[in-house]
C-alpha cells in the first residue's frame, strides 16, 4: 500500500477569465458557472520550484539537440506529456521533473507556437 500522507491535493480553477487558486474546498456543483475547468496539481515542481498542474505547457529538456514543448494531460490515473491531441504522449515521472520548466497554461497562453487547446 502506498503512503499518501505526504501527497498534497490541490486544484486550480479556470473560470474563463482568471486562474483561481484556493486553499478552500468548495463544492463545484454549487457554483453556477458551467465554464469552470478544474485542474489538479500533479504533486511535482519544475526546475524553478513552480507547481505543475494539468493543463500547464512545459519546456521539456530531454534531448541534447533542443528542448520540446509539451502539455500536461491527465489520462485515466496518470499524467502524461503530449505535443497535441494525436500524440500518444509519455508518462510524467517524478525523476524527470527537474528537466521541466512551466512556460504557460493552455488557458492563458498567448503564443500560437505552443500546442493547441
Secondary structure as UniProt FT lines:
FT   TURN            5..6
FT   STRAND          11..14
FT   STRAND          19..21
FT   HELIX           28..30
FT   TURN            34..35
FT   STRAND          37..45
FT   TURN            47..48
FT   STRAND          51..53
FT   TURN            54..55
FT   STRAND          56..60
FT   STRAND          68..75
FT   TURN            76..77
FT   STRAND          78..82
FT   TURN            85..86
FT   STRAND          90..91
FT   HELIX           94..99
FT   STRAND          100..105
FT   TURN            112..113
//
